[in-house]
Amino acid sequence: MNARARAARPRQPRRERASALATYLHESRDIGLSLMMVLPLLLAYEIVMLCVTVPVRNGAEAATLNLLQQLPAASLVALRRGIVLLLMVVSLALLLRKRPKVARARWVLVEALLLSLALGPFVSALVGGVGLSASASATSGANAGQAPAWLPFLLSVGAGLWEELVFRLALLGGLAFVLARAFKVPQRAALASAIIVSSLAFALYHHVGESGEPLEAGRFAFRAIAGTILGVLFAFRGLAVVVYMHVFYDLICDLRTLHG
């Protein structure tokens, strides 16, 4: 009896750790927590961009702004106010429904940092050693060569925000929703299709336009695989993880370039 009891003792901590991990994985992907972590970063970034003069912008951000600037001025103002109002309503509804676990935020940042450290080496091993920073191709503007030294770090924040909002939240999430609801595609097939389309679009956009890089198989494959990984993480770990993972990855690449 005593031998059985001693053998059973180590199992309890393992069960507790597994239960704690399962609880964290469930609570940390809550959309309320993601909004609580992402919206302040987006707001801070936009305030900084309004307060400083920058010769270039992140590619996804620039493309979105160029598209919006085609709208009439009154429509653009109404759209901006509508987006702000929508975010406020969604945030308030989420807070009234269930207060997000704020304590999970620090572990989301740790998770995102660890994933960002693993992303480059993992994808590079798959595509034969190609390693990329998004900063070089994520900028646009004729005066890129005159950019101050701190600008790549600011753009890295913009890349993590705008590229994930455009390619993961809007394109992946929107496409998966449309396929599943409008075309009655099975949920798993809709999600897989949306991940593939968004990752290919994510890779391709780095090679188009005035600031795009020459289309090379290795670089395209790197970004397509990275986009697929980010898409899977977005689907199963939530928006905050992929945004901060992307931000951390680009910042790390910027630091390596600075000290390289």
C-alpha positions as CSV (number, residue, x, y, z in Angstrom):
1,M,0.0,0.0,0.0
2,N,2.8,2.4,1.0
3,A,4.7,1.5,-2.3
4,R,1.6,2.4,-4.3
5,A,1.2,5.6,-2.4
6,R,4.8,6.6,-3.0
7,A,4.6,5.8,-6.7
8,A,1.4,7.9,-7.0
9,R,2.8,11.0,-5.3
10,P,4.9,12.3,-8.3
11,R,1.9,12.1,-10.6
12,Q,-0.1,14.8,-8.8
13,P,2.2,17.7,-9.6
14,R,2.3,16.6,-13.2
15,R,-1.5,16.6,-13.4
16,E,-1.5,20.0,-11.7
17,R,1.0,21.4,-14.2
18,A,-0.9,20.0,-17.1
19,S,-4.1,21.5,-15.8
20,A,-2.5,24.9,-15.3
21,L,-1.1,24.8,-18.8
22,A,-4.5,23.9,-20.2
23,T,-6.0,26.7,-18.3
24,Y,-3.4,29.2,-19.6
25,L,-3.8,28.0,-23.2
26,H,-7.6,28.5,-22.9
27,E,-7.6,31.9,-21.1
28,S,-4.7,33.5,-23.0
29,R,-6.3,33.1,-26.4
30,D,-9.4,35.0,-25.3
31,I,-10.2,37.8,-27.7
32,G,-10.7,40.2,-24.8
33,L,-7.2,39.7,-23.6
34,S,-5.9,40.1,-27.2
35,L,-7.6,43.4,-27.7
36,M,-6.4,44.6,-24.3
37,M,-2.8,43.9,-25.3
38,V,-2.9,44.9,-29.0
39,L,-5.1,48.0,-29.0
40,P,-2.8,50.1,-26.6
41,L,0.2,49.1,-28.7
42,L,-1.6,50.2,-31.9
43,L,-2.7,53.4,-30.3
44,A,0.8,54.2,-29.0
45,Y,2.3,53.5,-32.5
46,E,-0.2,55.7,-34.2
47,I,0.4,58.6,-31.8
48,V,4.2,58.3,-32.3
49,M,3.7,58.2,-36.1
50,L,1.6,61.4,-35.9
51,C,4.2,63.2,-33.7
52,V,7.3,62.4,-35.7
53,T,8.2,62.8,-39.4
54,V,9.2,59.6,-41.0
55,P,10.2,59.2,-44.6
56,V,8.9,55.6,-44.9
57,R,6.2,53.4,-43.6
58,N,5.6,49.7,-43.2
59,G,4.4,48.2,-46.5
60,A,1.1,46.7,-45.3
61,E,0.4,50.0,-43.5
62,A,1.2,52.1,-46.5
63,A,-0.9,49.9,-48.8
64,T,-3.8,50.2,-46.4
65,L,-3.4,53.9,-46.1
66,N,-3.1,54.4,-49.9
67,L,-6.3,52.4,-50.4
68,L,-8.2,54.5,-47.7
69,Q,-6.9,57.7,-49.3
70,Q,-8.8,56.9,-52.5
71,L,-12.1,57.5,-50.5
72,P,-13.7,60.9,-50.3
73,A,-12.6,62.9,-47.3
74,A,-16.0,62.7,-45.7
75,S,-16.2,59.0,-46.1
76,L,-12.7,58.6,-44.7
77,V,-13.6,60.5,-41.6
78,A,-16.7,58.5,-41.1
79,L,-14.8,55.3,-41.6
80,R,-12.2,56.2,-39.0
81,R,-14.9,57.2,-36.5
82,G,-16.8,54.1,-37.3
83,I,-13.7,51.9,-36.6
84,V,-13.0,53.6,-33.3
85,L,-16.7,53.3,-32.3
86,L,-16.7,49.6,-33.3
87,L,-13.6,48.9,-31.3
88,M,-15.0,50.6,-28.3
89,V,-18.3,48.7,-28.5
90,V,-16.6,45.4,-29.0
91,S,-14.2,46.0,-26.1
92,L,-17.0,47.1,-23.8
93,A,-19.1,44.1,-24.8
94,L,-16.2,41.8,-24.1
95,L,-15.5,43.4,-20.7
96,L,-19.2,43.1,-19.7
97,R,-19.3,39.5,-20.8
98,K,-16.1,38.4,-19.1
99,R,-13.2,40.3,-17.7
100,P,-10.0,39.1,-19.4
101,K,-7.3,37.5,-17.2
102,V,-4.9,40.4,-17.1
103,A,-2.3,38.3,-15.2
104,R,-2.0,36.1,-18.3
105,A,-0.7,39.0,-20.4
106,R,2.9,38.7,-19.1
107,W,3.0,35.0,-20.0
108,V,1.6,35.8,-23.4
109,L,4.6,38.1,-23.9
110,V,7.0,35.4,-22.7
111,E,5.4,32.9,-25.1
112,A,5.6,35.3,-28.0
113,L,9.3,36.1,-27.3
114,L,10.2,32.4,-27.1
115,L,8.3,31.7,-30.4
116,S,10.0,34.7,-32.1
117,L,13.4,33.3,-31.1
118,A,12.6,29.9,-32.6
119,L,10.9,31.2,-35.8
120,G,13.9,32.3,-37.7
121,P,16.2,29.3,-37.1
122,F,13.3,26.8,-37.7
123,V,12.2,28.3,-41.0
124,S,15.8,28.9,-42.1
125,A,16.5,25.2,-41.6
126,L,13.6,24.3,-43.8
127,V,14.6,26.6,-46.7
128,G,18.3,26.1,-46.6
129,G,19.6,28.8,-44.3
130,V,17.7,31.9,-45.6
131,G,17.1,34.3,-42.8
132,L,15.1,37.5,-43.2
133,S,14.1,40.6,-41.4
134,A,10.8,42.1,-42.5
135,S,12.1,45.6,-42.0
136,A,14.1,45.9,-45.2
137,S,11.2,45.1,-47.4
138,A,8.4,46.4,-45.2
139,T,9.3,50.0,-46.0
140,S,8.2,52.3,-48.8
141,G,9.3,55.7,-49.9
142,A,11.9,57.4,-52.0
143,N,13.8,58.7,-49.0
144,A,14.4,55.4,-47.4
145,G,18.2,55.9,-47.5
146,Q,17.8,59.0,-45.4
147,A,15.9,57.3,-42.6
148,P,17.2,57.8,-39.0
149,A,18.8,54.9,-37.2
150,W,15.8,54.4,-34.9
151,L,13.3,54.1,-37.7
152,P,13.7,50.3,-38.3
153,F,12.7,49.6,-34.7
154,L,9.6,51.8,-35.0
155,L,8.7,50.1,-38.3
156,S,9.1,46.7,-36.7
157,V,6.3,47.6,-34.3
158,G,4.3,48.7,-37.3
159,A,5.0,45.5,-39.2
160,G,3.9,43.3,-36.3
161,L,0.7,45.3,-35.9
162,W,-0.3,46.0,-39.5
163,E,0.8,42.8,-41.1
164,E,-1.0,40.7,-38.5
165,L,-4.1,42.9,-38.6
166,V,-4.2,42.7,-42.4
167,F,-3.1,39.2,-43.2
168,R,-4.1,37.2,-40.2
169,L,-7.1,39.0,-38.6
170,A,-8.7,40.5,-41.7
171,L,-7.7,38.1,-44.5
172,L,-7.3,34.8,-42.7
173,G,-10.1,35.4,-40.2
174,G,-12.5,37.0,-42.8
175,L,-11.9,34.4,-45.4
176,A,-12.4,31.5,-43.0
177,F,-15.6,33.0,-41.8
178,V,-16.9,33.6,-45.4
179,L,-16.0,30.1,-46.5
180,A,-17.6,28.5,-43.5
181,R,-20.7,30.6,-43.3
182,A,-21.5,31.7,-46.9
183,F,-20.2,28.7,-48.8
184,K,-20.8,26.0,-46.1
185,V,-17.2,24.7,-46.3
186,P,-16.4,22.5,-43.4
187,Q,-14.7,24.5,-40.7
188,R,-11.4,22.7,-40.8
189,A,-11.2,23.0,-44.6
190,A,-12.2,26.6,-44.4
191,L,-9.5,27.4,-41.8
192,A,-6.8,25.5,-43.7
193,S,-7.7,27.2,-47.0
194,A,-7.6,30.6,-45.3
195,I,-4.2,29.9,-43.8
196,I,-2.8,28.9,-47.1
197,V,-4.2,31.9,-49.0
198,S,-3.2,34.4,-46.3
199,S,0.4,33.0,-46.1
200,L,0.9,33.2,-49.8
201,A,-0.5,36.7,-49.9
202,F,1.8,37.6,-47.0
203,A,4.8,36.3,-48.9
204,L,3.9,37.8,-52.2
205,Y,3.2,41.4,-50.9
206,H,6.9,41.6,-49.9
207,H,7.9,41.3,-53.6
208,V,5.4,43.8,-55.2
209,G,5.4,47.5,-55.6
210,E,8.2,50.0,-55.6
211,S,9.7,48.8,-52.4
212,G,9.3,45.1,-53.1
213,E,12.3,42.8,-53.2
214,P,13.2,40.8,-56.3
215,L,11.1,37.6,-56.4
216,E,13.5,34.8,-55.3
217,A,12.3,31.3,-54.4
218,G,14.2,31.0,-51.1
219,R,12.9,34.4,-49.8
220,F,9.3,33.7,-51.0
221,A,9.4,30.2,-49.4
222,F,10.7,31.6,-46.1
223,R,7.9,34.1,-45.8
224,A,5.3,31.7,-47.0
225,I,6.3,29.2,-44.3
226,A,6.6,31.9,-41.7
227,G,3.1,33.1,-42.7
228,T,1.7,29.6,-42.4
229,I,3.2,29.3,-38.9
230,L,1.8,32.7,-37.9
231,G,-1.6,31.7,-39.4
232,V,-1.7,28.4,-37.4
233,L,-0.7,30.3,-34.2
234,F,-3.3,32.9,-34.9
235,A,-6.0,30.3,-35.2
236,F,-5.0,28.3,-32.1
237,R,-3.2,30.9,-29.9
238,G,-4.9,34.2,-30.7
239,L,-4.1,37.6,-32.1
240,A,-1.9,38.9,-29.3
241,V,0.6,36.0,-29.5
242,V,1.2,36.5,-33.3
243,V,1.3,40.3,-33.1
244,Y,3.9,40.3,-30.3
245,M,5.8,37.4,-31.8
246,H,6.0,39.3,-35.1
247,V,7.1,42.5,-33.3
248,F,9.8,40.7,-31.3
249,Y,11.1,38.8,-34.3
250,D,11.6,42.0,-36.3
251,L,13.2,43.8,-33.4
252,I,15.6,40.9,-32.9
253,C,16.5,41.0,-36.6
254,D,17.0,44.8,-36.3
255,L,19.3,44.3,-33.3
256,R,21.3,41.7,-35.2
257,T,21.7,44.0,-38.2
258,L,22.7,46.9,-35.9
259,H,25.5,44.9,-34.2
260,G,26.3,42.7,-37.3
